């Protein structure tokens, strides 16, 4: 909508698949970098300090035998990791297609850990939900590929440069693993009680006029998201934050429960574990992408420095709200309200 208001051509942004390219963005800015770094450290530090100070006594969880399929998943993941990071000629045909099998392995491994620690997992007890997450995830990440056309913060290189149906199929398979990976990691982290200590009775956040606040926030973030193509250097963080906020506001206006309802009781466990789940997956995404034949590369305004793998250090902060975003989307197939709260 922002491009339309400024008279800019929009047909180029409507192509499918939404291919991106290397675009020069605003140069590194120390004030912006330091400002965002301080903000991230303060926000995260508050919760880390809370959990650390609450580590009193032992917290145990009954565990069972690690399932045999989990061991096979570990071997599978290691094998594909070797294929992804080497250029062995016998595997040359599949070396640019390692992302999907790597993440299938990861998803099974975290489910196996969950199974061994809690006696249940998505794979064994919620198989329908597990399968639906793959289907939903494919469309979910294509949406972010579309948004990236307006900011061009990442682009792909090293593949066979296929297009059309071939590219759609080869891209959709990896995209389908995003939600199962993040939600599987969330289930796994829930089995580690020490990660949640002190977060069940923390700062209470309530809004006196929730409907008015939802309308105001929805308007502001919708406007910001609509303008990312006009101001890509300034508004690119909204690519990760705005969809989350917009969906939360819409659910609130429709009278539907949201993930934020726990905050009214001072319960931050679910929010924090989802953010941590996004970050854990983010580390593995960037790690396995680093030396793979077919990979993505970043071009981020103002903070493109101190790279960890291909990602600028501050870019990892984007995985925190992304974990919440994944949970919001997963609610379309299985509302979080069906989960028991401890």
N, C-alpha and C positions, 0 to 999 in steps of 0.2 A: 504493500500500500504506500509506503514511503517513496519508493521509486516512481510510482504512478503520480504522486503529488508533485514531484520535482520534474516530471516530464522525461525521466530517464527511460531508456528502452528496457522492457521487462521480458520480452520473448526469450532472450538468451538465458534467463534464469529459470524458465519453465521446461527446459529440455529434460528428457528422461532416457537413460539414467543421468543423474546430476553430476557429471564429471567435473573435477576441479583441477586447477593448475597452480604452479608456483607463482605467487603474486608478491611483489615487494610491498611491505607494510611500513608503518611508522617505525622509526629507529628506536633503539633502546633508550629508556628514560630512567635515570636513577631515582628521581623523586617518586615516579609512579611505582617503580619496583619496590622501593623501601616502604612506601605507603601501604601497598598491598601485602607486602611481607609482614609488616607489623600487625596489620589487621588479621591476617591468617593466624599468626602466632598467638595473638591475644585470645581470639575466639577458641582455637583448638586447645591452647594452654589452660584455659579455665576448666575445661572438662577433663583433661589429662590430670590436672592437679587434684580435682575432685575425686577421681577414681583412685589415684595414687594414695591420697590421704585416707581412703576408706579401706585400704588393704589391712584388715585386722583378722587374725585367726585364719583357719583353713576353710576353704570352700571346696567341697568335693562333689563329683557327679558320678553316679554308677556308670560303669563302662562294660562293654561286652567285647567279644572277639572281633578284631578287624576283619571284615568280610573278604572272602577270596576274590570276589570281583573287584574289590578295591585294590588288591595287589596287582591284578591284571591291568587295571587302569593306570597304576603308577608306571608299570613297564611300558605300556602303550604310550604314555606321555613322554617318558624319557626317550623312547625310540624316535618319536616324531620331532622332539627337540633336537636330537642329533641330526636328523634329516634337514631340519629347518636351518641350522647354523653351519652346515657343511656344504660343500659343492661336489659331493661324490657323484660321479657320472652315472652309476646305475640308478640313481634316484632323481636324475635331472628333470624328468617329465613331471614329477609331483612336487618338486621343491618350491614352486611358487604357490602351492595350494596347501600349505601346512597349517594355516591358522585354524581351520575348522577341526581337523582331527586333534590338534593340540588342546583346543578348548573343550572338545568332547571328553578328553582325558581329564582335564582339570575339573570339569563338572562332576564326573564320576568319582574322582578322588575326594572332593569336599563332601559329597554325599556319603561316601564310605566312612569318612571321619565322623560325620554326624551320626551315621548308623551305629558306629562302634561306641559312641559316647552317650547316645540317648536311646538306642534301640529302634529308631525309626528314621526315615529320610524321605525326601520327595520321590526318589526312585522306587522305593519299596512300598510306600503307603499312600502316596498322592501321585500316582502315575499319570492320571488324566491331566491334572494341573501341570505336571512336569512337561508333558507333550504340548499343551496349549501355550506354555511360556515360549517355546521355540517358535511357534507360528506367530505369536504376538510380537516377539522380539524382532523378527525380520522387518515388519512394517515400521516398528518403533525406530530402528536405526536408520532406515531409509529416510525417515523424517529429518533426522539430524544431518544426513548427507545433503538433503535439500536445503536446510538452513545454512550449511557451510558454503553453498553457492554464493551467498550474499556477503560472507566475510572472508572466505578462502583461507582459513586458518590451518588447514592440513590438505595435503595432496598425496597421491600415490605414485610410486615409482618401482621399477624393477620387474614388473610383470610383463606379460606378453602383449599388453596394450590392446586386449580384446575389447570389443564394443558391442552394443546391441544386446541380443538375447544371451550371448556367451558371457558378457560382463555381468548382466543381471543375475544369472544363475550362479556364477562363481563368487559374486559378492553377497548374495542373499544367504548362502549357507553360513559363512562366518557371522553375518549380522544376526542370524537366528540364535546364536549362542550367548548373546549379551545378557538377556534377562535370566536365563537359567543359571548363568555363572554368578551374577550378583545376588540373586535370591537364594541360590544354593550356598553361597558364602555366608549370607546372613543367617541361614539355618545353622550352619556350622559354628559361627561365632556365638550364637545363643547358648551353645553347650559349654562355653567357658565363662562361668559366673563371675570370675574376677574382673572381666572386662566391663561389667555392669554395676559394680559395687558403688554405692553412693548416688547413683543416677535415678533411683526410683523415688526418692524424696529430695528433689532439688528445687531450683527456682520455679515458682508458679507463674505462668503467663496466661492472662485472661484479657479478653477484649470486651470493653463495656458495650460497644456498638458493633457487633460482628458483621451485620449486614452492610452497614454504611462503610465500614473499613474494607470489606470484601469488594464492594463496588469501586471504591477509590483505588485500591491496589490493583484490581483487575484492569481498570482504565489506564493507569500509569504504565504497567508492564506490557499491556497489549500495544500501547503506543510505542514504547521502547522497542519491542520486538518488530513492529512494523517499520521502524526506522533503521534497523541494523544494516540494510543495504545502502543507506544514505551516509551513515556514519560508522562504517565497519571498524575503524581503528578505536573509536571511543566506546562503542556499544557491544563489541563482540562478547563480553562476559554474559550478556543477556541470553546468548544462544543456549547456555546451560541452566540459567536461573529462571528466565521468563516462562518457559513451558511449565515448569514445576509450579510456579506461583499461580499461573493462570488456571491450571487444572484444580489446584487447591481452592481458589476463590470460587470457581464455578461449582464445585461440589458443596462448598459452604452455602452459596446462594440457593442451591437446590435442596438444602436441608439434609445433605448426605454427610455421614461421618468422614473425617479425614485423619491422616496420620498425626495431625497437630492436636487432636483432641486430648492426647495424653498430657500435653503441657499444662492444661488447666488443672491437673492434679499434681503437677511438678514431676511427672514421670518422663525422663529423657532417655530411657534405655533403648527404646525402639529407634528413635531418631538417631542416636549416636551410633548404634550398631549398624544401621543402614548406611550412614555416612562412611563408617570404617569399612564396610563391605565394598562400597564403591572404590575406596582407596586401595584396598588389597587387590581387587581385580585390576585396577589401573596400573599397579606396579607390574603385575604379570603381563598385561597387555603391552606395556612399553618394553618390558624385558624381552619377550619373545619376538616383538617387532624389530628390535634393535639390529640383529644380524641376519634377519631373514631375507630371502631373495626378493620377494614381493612385500613391500612395506609402505608405511605412510611416513611423511616428513612434515614437520610443523613450520609455520611462518606466522608468528604471533607478535602483534604490536607491543611496543614499550617494554616487555619483560622477557624478551628472547635471549636469555643468558643462563649460565650455570645449568647446562643440560645434563639430565640423568637419562641415559639412553638417548632417545631422540627428543624427549620432552623437556622444555624449559622447566626448571625446578618449581616455579610458582604455578605452572600448569597443572600440577598434581592436585592443587586445591580444588580444581573443577570437578574432580572425581567425588568430592564429598557431597555436594548437592545432587550429583548424578545418581548416587546410590538411592537417595530419596525419590528421584524421578522414576527410577526403575520400579520401586515399590508402588508408587502411585499408578503406574501403567499396569502392573501385575494385579492390582485390585479389580481390574475389569474382568478377570477370570476367576479370582478368588479373593474376596474382600478380607482385609486384615482383621476385621471385626470377629471373624470365626476363630481367631487364635486366642488361646488362653493367656491371660495376663497373670504373671506370677505375683 
